[in-house]
Amino acid sequence: MLASWYDEQGLAADVLHVGELPDPIAGPGEVRVRVTVSGVNPGDTKKRRGWLGSSMPYPRVIPHSDAAGVIDAVGDGVDAHRVGQRVWVYGAQSYRPFGTAAQYTVVPADLAVPLPDHLSDELGAGLGIPGITAHRTVFSDGPVDGQLVLVHGVLGGVGSLAAQLARWGGATVIGTVRHGNDLNRIDPAVVSHAVALDEDDPAAAIRTHAPGGVHRIIEVALSDNADLDNLVAANGAVIAAYATRDDRPRLPFWPMLFNNVTLRMLGSDDFAETAKRQAARDLTAAAAVGMLTVAIGDLYPLEKIARAQDRVDTGGRGRVLVTIPD
């Protein structure tokens, strides 16, 4: 099969190879997916770079955890009727050496989720890590029906999906962006109220729409927003943080304590398997009824995978995907 891989960590252009590798074989309980589109995440590039001092977990790594494609073979114990089924894939390179940047990937059967025929491969490949992370930020502490949910970074990969899932779950969504000139990019059908963090008093602006405080806060930059979050949180609110810019954020401990705030931190690789499966079901269900979309940014062919990973590292708008040739 045609695949991309790296045998050492470093810059994308230096360590990523594209060439032929042996076709994988589905083992017991596994399916093999003929990949059409592979999704690139910041976690993929961080592993390749050796972020936070991480080392090579395996002698060779085929990157990327997310994808869409078609099951073309199954292992023992898997229903043979799944052959030919369109699926989206998550977790392919989570604690596993070989991900989705290849013509074939082999994963446990549960990680290949049926993709309804009317949904595109690009959408399917855009779910995975950001979608499951978004689902857990919204629903880890129970239903949100009737609640006020504040989503920071509402135009980002996780934030946009979290906002859509919260709306699907019956919440009223307040979204923030870093700059006022991004406010016109927000979908009012999803986000009822939008606030730019560069305005004079964003906490007051949020409180205008939530005079009693917000019940859930989806947090992409805990180190930046901790004080703001406490100012707008209702008593007993949950801050669900999936990222921070400073790896040792300072918190207003006593104000948060007296406000009975719960701080929940979420790392996607280590969610409970039952939680991942529920997230996958909900993501598919929401997408199937038109309540969930993914903003697609750049599409790169597999031979340009280094450029795709660099694009993720430098940020930008939309999901970065790699197309896999037949």
Secondary structure as the mmCIF struct_conf table of DSSP 4:
data_model
#
loop_
_struct_conf.conf_type_id
_struct_conf.id
_struct_conf.beg_label_comp_id
_struct_conf.beg_label_asym_id
_struct_conf.beg_label_seq_id
_struct_conf.end_label_comp_id
_struct_conf.end_label_asym_id
_struct_conf.end_label_seq_id
STRN STRN1 LEU A 2 TRP A 5
STRN STRN2 TYR A 6 TYR A 6
BEND BEND1 ASP A 7 GLU A 8
BEND BEND2 GLY A 10 GLY A 10
HELX_RH_AL_P HELX_RH_AL_P1 ALA A 12 VAL A 15
STRN STRN3 HIS A 17 GLU A 20
HELX_LH_PP_P HELX_LH_PP_P1 PRO A 22 PRO A 24
TURN_TY1_P TURN_TY1_P1 PRO A 28 GLY A 29
STRN STRN4 GLU A 30 GLY A 39
HELX_RH_AL_P HELX_RH_AL_P2 PRO A 42 ARG A 49
TURN_TY1_P TURN_TY1_P2 GLY A 50 GLY A 50
HELX_RH_3T_P HELX_RH_3T_P1 TRP A 51 GLY A 53
BEND BEND3 PRO A 57 ARG A 60
STRN STRN5 VAL A 61 ILE A 62
BEND BEND4 SER A 65 SER A 65
STRN STRN6 ASP A 66 VAL A 74
TURN_TY1_P TURN_TY1_P3 ASP A 76 GLY A 77
BEND BEND5 VAL A 78 VAL A 78
HELX_RH_3T_P HELX_RH_3T_P2 ALA A 80 ARG A 82
TURN_TY1_P TURN_TY1_P4 VAL A 83 GLY A 84
STRN STRN7 ARG A 86 VAL A 89
TURN_TY1_P TURN_TY1_P5 ALA A 92 GLN A 93
BEND BEND6 SER A 94 PRO A 97
STRN STRN8 PHE A 98 PHE A 98
BEND BEND7 THR A 100 ALA A 101
STRN STRN9 ALA A 102 ALA A 102
BEND BEND8 GLN A 103 GLN A 103
STRN STRN10 TYR A 104 PRO A 108
HELX_RH_3T_P HELX_RH_3T_P3 ALA A 109 LEU A 111
STRN STRN11 ALA A 112 PRO A 114
TURN_TY1_P TURN_TY1_P6 ASP A 117 HIS A 118
BEND BEND9 LEU A 119 LEU A 119
HELX_RH_AL_P HELX_RH_AL_P3 ASP A 121 ALA A 125
TURN_TY1_P TURN_TY1_P7 GLY A 126 GLY A 126
BEND BEND10 LEU A 127 LEU A 127
HELX_RH_AL_P HELX_RH_AL_P4 GLY A 128 PHE A 139
TURN_TY1_P TURN_TY1_P8 SER A 140 ASP A 141
BEND BEND11 GLY A 142 GLY A 142
TURN_TY1_P TURN_TY1_P9 ASP A 145 GLY A 146
STRN STRN12 LEU A 148 VAL A 151
TURN_TY1_P TURN_TY1_P10 HIS A 152 LEU A 155
BEND BEND12 GLY A 156 GLY A 156
HELX_RH_AL_P HELX_RH_AL_P5 GLY A 157 TRP A 168
TURN_TY1_P TURN_TY1_P11 GLY A 169 GLY A 170
STRN STRN13 THR A 172 VAL A 177
BEND BEND13 ARG A 178 HIS A 179
HELX_RH_3T_P HELX_RH_3T_P4 GLY A 180 ARG A 185
BEND BEND14 ILE A 186 ILE A 186
TURN_TY1_P TURN_TY1_P12 PRO A 188 VAL A 190
BEND BEND15 SER A 192 SER A 192
STRN STRN14 HIS A 193 ALA A 196
TURN_TY1_P TURN_TY1_P13 LEU A 197 ASP A 198
BEND BEND16 GLU A 199 ASP A 200
HELX_RH_AL_P HELX_RH_AL_P6 PRO A 202 HIS A 209
TURN_TY1_P TURN_TY1_P14 PRO A 211 GLY A 212
STRN STRN15 VAL A 214 GLU A 219
BEND BEND17 VAL A 220 VAL A 220
HELX_RH_AL_P HELX_RH_AL_P7 LEU A 222 VAL A 232
STRN STRN16 ALA A 233 ALA A 241
BEND BEND18 ARG A 245 ARG A 248
HELX_RH_AL_P HELX_RH_AL_P8 PHE A 253 PHE A 258
TURN_TY1_P TURN_TY1_P15 ASN A 259 ASN A 260
STRN STRN17 THR A 262 MET A 265
HELX_RH_3T_P HELX_RH_3T_P5 SER A 268 ASP A 270
BEND BEND19 PHE A 271 PHE A 271
HELX_RH_AL_P HELX_RH_AL_P9 GLU A 273 ALA A 288
TURN_TY1_P TURN_TY1_P16 VAL A 289 GLY A 290
BEND BEND20 MET A 291 MET A 291
STRN STRN18 ILE A 296 PRO A 301
HELX_RH_3T_P HELX_RH_3T_P6 LEU A 302 LYS A 304
HELX_RH_AL_P HELX_RH_AL_P10 ILE A 305 ASP A 313
TURN_TY1_P TURN_TY1_P17 THR A 314 THR A 314
BEND BEND21 ARG A 317 GLY A 318
STRN STRN19 ARG A 319 THR A 323
#
